[in-house]
Amino acid sequence: MTPEASKHGFSEVFTGESGYRRGIEADLRAFLSAFEFDRIEGDTRDDAVTAALRAFEGRTDVLTVLWQNGLLGYEERPNAEMAVFYSVSEMDRFQFPTEAPIYVLHPCVLDSVSGIRGKGPPVRAYAT
């Protein structure tokens, strides 16, 4: 347990492996559920960056974690045919590219986190 866990009210996530996992999962779902749509752009995009910096109280870069696990990508222009997600071809971009104009959530996130809806055409993560 970190020395500050009790002070910040999250010591219960350290009481066991499953408790820790559930705590992190709940924090991640809460962060993601703040976004109404699968495309995050404009002021909402700026809000996402700010919220990501505050999320997990600086213990992790949540946008990069989502990027490296293929759950957060970006589009270079609205309704692009294909979104860019972390892959072997993007290995040189280990950190999430926060300058991207439009963030997109992988379609599986919509199935996993209630309240997020699709906006525009479906996000295509990979070529078929």
Phi and psi in degrees as GROMACS dihedral restraints (atoms count N, CA, C in turn):
[ dihedral_restraints ]
;  ai    aj    ak    al  type     phi  dphi    fc
    3     4     5     6     1   -72.3    20    10
    4     5     6     7     1   152.3    20    10
    6     7     8     9     1   -60.1    20    10
    7     8     9    10     1   -27.8    20    10
    9    10    11    12     1   -91.9    20    10
   10    11    12    13     1    -1.8    20    10
   12    13    14    15     1   -56.9    20    10
   13    14    15    16     1   -48.4    20    10
   15    16    17    18     1   -66.1    20    10
   16    17    18    19     1   -41.7    20    10
   18    19    20    21     1   -59.1    20    10
   19    20    21    22     1   -36.7    20    10
   21    22    23    24     1   -98.6    20    10
   22    23    24    25     1     5.2    20    10
   24    25    26    27     1    78.5    20    10
   25    26    27    28     1    24.1    20    10
   27    28    29    30     1  -125.2    20    10
   28    29    30    31     1    26.5    20    10
   30    31    32    33     1   -65.8    20    10
   31    32    33    34     1   -26.0    20    10
   33    34    35    36     1   -64.2    20    10
   34    35    36    37     1   -22.8    20    10
   36    37    38    39     1   -74.5    20    10
   37    38    39    40     1   -10.9    20    10
   39    40    41    42     1   -99.9    20    10
   40    41    42    43     1     6.7    20    10
   42    43    44    45     1   -79.3    20    10
   43    44    45    46     1   -10.0    20    10
   45    46    47    48     1   180.0    20    10
   46    47    48    49     1   164.3    20    10
   48    49    50    51     1   -59.2    20    10
   49    50    51    52     1   -46.6    20    10
   51    52    53    54     1   -69.4    20    10
   52    53    54    55     1   -34.0    20    10
   54    55    56    57     1   -65.4    20    10
   55    56    57    58     1   -42.0    20    10
   57    58    59    60     1   -62.3    20    10
   58    59    60    61     1   -47.4    20    10
   60    61    62    63     1   -61.3    20    10
   61    62    63    64     1   -43.7    20    10
   63    64    65    66     1   -64.1    20    10
   64    65    66    67     1   -37.1    20    10
   66    67    68    69     1   -64.5    20    10
   67    68    69    70     1   -45.5    20    10
   69    70    71    72     1   -65.2    20    10
   70    71    72    73     1   -42.5    20    10
   72    73    74    75     1   -61.1    20    10
   73    74    75    76     1   -43.3    20    10
   75    76    77    78     1   -63.6    20    10
   76    77    78    79     1   -42.4    20    10
   78    79    80    81     1   -62.7    20    10
   79    80    81    82     1   -42.3    20    10
   81    82    83    84     1   -67.2    20    10
   82    83    84    85     1   -43.1    20    10
   84    85    86    87     1   -62.4    20    10
   85    86    87    88     1   -40.3    20    10
   87    88    89    90     1   -62.7    20    10
   88    89    90    91     1   -42.5    20    10
   90    91    92    93     1   -61.7    20    10
   91    92    93    94     1   -48.7    20    10
   93    94    95    96     1   -67.7    20    10
   94    95    96    97     1   -36.9    20    10
   96    97    98    99     1   -69.5    20    10
   97    98    99   100     1   -11.1    20    10
   99   100   101   102     1   -69.8    20    10
  100   101   102   103     1   -15.8    20    10
  102   103   104   105     1   -99.2    20    10
  103   104   105   106     1   127.4    20    10
  105   106   107   108     1   -76.5    20    10
  106   107   108   109     1   -32.5    20    10
  108   109   110   111     1  -124.7    20    10
  109   110   111   112     1   165.4    20    10
  111   112   113   114     1   -76.8    20    10
  112   113   114   115     1   -14.8    20    10
  114   115   116   117     1  -108.9    20    10
  115   116   117   118     1   131.4    20    10
  117   118   119   120     1  -121.1    20    10
  118   119   120   121     1   112.8    20    10
  120   121   122   123     1  -144.7    20    10
  121   122   123   124     1   170.5    20    10
  123   124   125   126     1    60.0    20    10
  124   125   126   127     1  -138.1    20    10
  126   127   128   129     1   -60.8    20    10
  127   128   129   130     1   -34.6    20    10
  129   130   131   132     1   -64.1    20    10
  130   131   132   133     1   -35.7    20    10
  132   133   134   135     1   -63.5    20    10
  133   134   135   136     1   -44.8    20    10
  135   136   137   138     1   -63.2    20    10
  136   137   138   139     1   -39.8    20    10
  138   139   140   141     1   -62.4    20    10
  139   140   141   142     1   -36.4    20    10
  141   142   143   144     1   -65.0    20    10
  142   143   144   145     1   -41.4    20    10
  144   145   146   147     1   -63.8    20    10
  145   146   147   148     1   -45.0    20    10
  147   148   149   150     1   -62.9    20    10
  148   149   150   151     1   -46.0    20    10
  150   151   152   153     1   -63.9    20    10
  151   152   153   154     1   -37.0    20    10
  153   154   155   156     1   -65.5    20    10
  154   155   156   157     1   -37.1    20    10
  156   157   158   159     1   -65.7    20    10
  157   158   159   160     1   -33.4    20    10
  159   160   161   162     1   -84.6    20    10
  160   161   162   163     1   -26.6    20    10
  162   163   164   165     1   -60.3    20    10
  163   164   165   166     1   142.4    20    10
  165   166   167   168     1    59.0    20    10
  166   167   168   169     1    21.9    20    10
  168   169   170   171     1    48.2    20    10
  169   170   171   172     1    41.5    20    10
  171   172   173   174     1    76.6    20    10
  172   173   174   175     1     5.4    20    10
  174   175   176   177     1   -73.7    20    10
  175   176   177   178     1   -21.1    20    10
  177   178   179   180     1  -155.9    20    10
  178   179   180   181     1   157.8    20    10
  180   181   182   183     1   -93.0    20    10
  181   182   183   184     1    92.3    20    10
  183   184   185   186     1   -61.8    20    10
  184   185   186   187     1   -34.4    20    10
  186   187   188   189     1   -64.6    20    10
  187   188   189   190     1   -41.2    20    10
  189   190   191   192     1   -68.7    20    10
  190   191   192   193     1   -38.4    20    10
  192   193   194   195     1   -61.8    20    10
  193   194   195   196     1   -45.2    20    10
  195   196   197   198     1   -63.9    20    10
  196   197   198   199     1   -40.9    20    10
  198   199   200   201     1   -60.7    20    10
  199   200   201   202     1   -50.8    20    10
  201   202   203   204     1   -66.1    20    10
  202   203   204   205     1   -21.9    20    10
  204   205   206   207     1   -98.6    20    10
  205   206   207   208     1    10.1    20    10
  207   208   209   210     1    72.2    20    10
  208   209   210   211     1    20.7    20    10
  210   211   212   213     1  -100.4    20    10
  211   212   213   214     1   -15.4    20    10
  213   214   215   216     1  -131.2    20    10
  214   215   216   217     1   130.2    20    10
  216   217   218   219     1  -134.4    20    10
  217   218   219   220     1  -162.0    20    10
  219   220   221   222     1  -149.4    20    10
  220   221   222   223     1   159.5    20    10
  222   223   224   225     1  -117.4    20    10
  223   224   225   226     1   140.7    20    10
  225   226   227   228     1   -82.8    20    10
  226   227   228   229     1   -15.7    20    10
  228   229   230   231     1  -152.1    20    10
  229   230   231   232     1   158.3    20    10
  231   232   233   234     1   -57.0    20    10
  232   233   234   235     1   137.9    20    10
  234   235   236   237     1    52.5    20    10
  235   236   237   238     1    39.9    20    10
  237   238   239   240     1   -60.8    20    10
  238   239   240   241     1   152.6    20    10
  240   241   242   243     1   -62.8    20    10
  241   242   243   244     1   -33.3    20    10
  243   244   245   246     1  -139.1    20    10
  244   245   246   247     1   132.7    20    10
  246   247   248   249     1   -85.0    20    10
  247   248   249   250     1   155.6    20    10
  249   250   251   252     1  -100.3    20    10
  250   251   252   253     1   123.5    20    10
  252   253   254   255     1  -122.2    20    10
  253   254   255   256     1   156.2    20    10
  255   256   257   258     1   -58.4    20    10
  256   257   258   259     1   133.2    20    10
  258   259   260   261     1  -160.1    20    10
  259   260   261   262     1  -176.4    20    10
  261   262   263   264     1   -56.2    20    10
  262   263   264   265     1   -39.5    20    10
  264   265   266   267     1   -70.3    20    10
  265   266   267   268     1   -18.4    20    10
  267   268   269   270     1  -106.5    20    10
  268   269   270   271     1    15.1    20    10
  270   271   272   273     1   -59.4    20    10
  271   272   273   274     1   -27.5    20    10
  273   274   275   276     1   -72.2    20    10
  274   275   276   277     1   -11.2    20    10
  276   277   278   279     1  -107.8    20    10
  277   278   279   280     1    71.7    20    10
  279   280   281   282     1   -67.6    20    10
  280   281   282   283     1   -37.6    20    10
  282   283   284   285     1   -86.4    20    10
  283   284   285   286     1   147.0    20    10
  285   286   287   288     1   -63.6    20    10
  286   287   288   289     1   133.5    20    10
  288   289   290   291     1   -75.7    20    10
  289   290   291   292     1    90.1    20    10
  291   292   293   294     1   -67.5    20    10
  292   293   294   295     1   -10.0    20    10
  294   295   296   297     1   -84.5    20    10
  295   296   297   298     1    -3.0    20    10
  297   298   299   300     1   -60.7    20    10
  298   299   300   301     1   137.9    20    10
  300   301   302   303     1   -71.8    20    10
  301   302   303   304     1   -30.4    20    10
  303   304   305   306     1  -137.1    20    10
  304   305   306   307     1   121.5    20    10
  306   307   308   309     1   -90.3    20    10
  307   308   309   310     1   147.4    20    10
  309   310   311   312     1  -132.3    20    10
  310   311   312   313     1   141.9    20    10
  312   313   314   315     1   -91.8    20    10
  313   314   315   316     1   141.1    20    10
  315   316   317   318     1   -59.3    20    10
  316   317   318   319     1   143.2    20    10
  318   319   320   321     1   -54.1    20    10
  319   320   321   322     1   -29.7    20    10
  321   322   323   324     1   -67.4    20    10
  322   323   324   325     1   -22.5    20    10
  324   325   326   327     1   -66.8    20    10
  325   326   327   328     1   -36.3    20    10
  327   328   329   330     1   -62.2    20    10
  328   329   330   331     1   -33.2    20    10
  330   331   332   333     1   -77.8    20    10
  331   332   333   334     1   -23.7    20    10
  333   334   335   336     1   -95.5    20    10
  334   335   336   337     1   -26.4    20    10
  336   337   338   339     1  -120.5    20    10
  337   338   339   340     1   115.8    20    10
  339   340   341   342     1   -70.1    20    10
  340   341   342   343     1   147.7    20    10
  342   343   344   345     1    98.6    20    10
  343   344   345   346     1   -13.9    20    10
  345   346   347   348     1   -91.0    20    10
  346   347   348   349     1   130.0    20    10
  348   349   350   351     1  -118.0    20    10
  349   350   351   352     1   159.1    20    10
  351   352   353   354     1   -74.8    20    10
  352   353   354   355     1   145.2    20    10
  354   355   356   357     1  -131.0    20    10
  355   356   357   358     1   117.0    20    10
  357   358   359   360     1    83.9    20    10
  358   359   360   361     1  -162.8    20    10
  360   361   362   363     1   -65.9    20    10
  361   362   363   364     1   158.1    20    10
  363   364   365   366     1   -57.6    20    10
  364   365   366   367     1   144.1    20    10
  366   367   368   369     1   -71.7    20    10
  367   368   369   370     1   125.1    20    10
  369   370   371   372     1  -102.8    20    10
  370   371   372   373     1   111.2    20    10
  372   373   374   375     1   -80.6    20    10
  373   374   375   376     1   -34.3    20    10
  375   376   377   378     1  -141.0    20    10
  376   377   378   379     1   151.4    20    10
  378   379   380   381     1   -67.6    20    10
  379   380   381   382     1   143.0    20    10
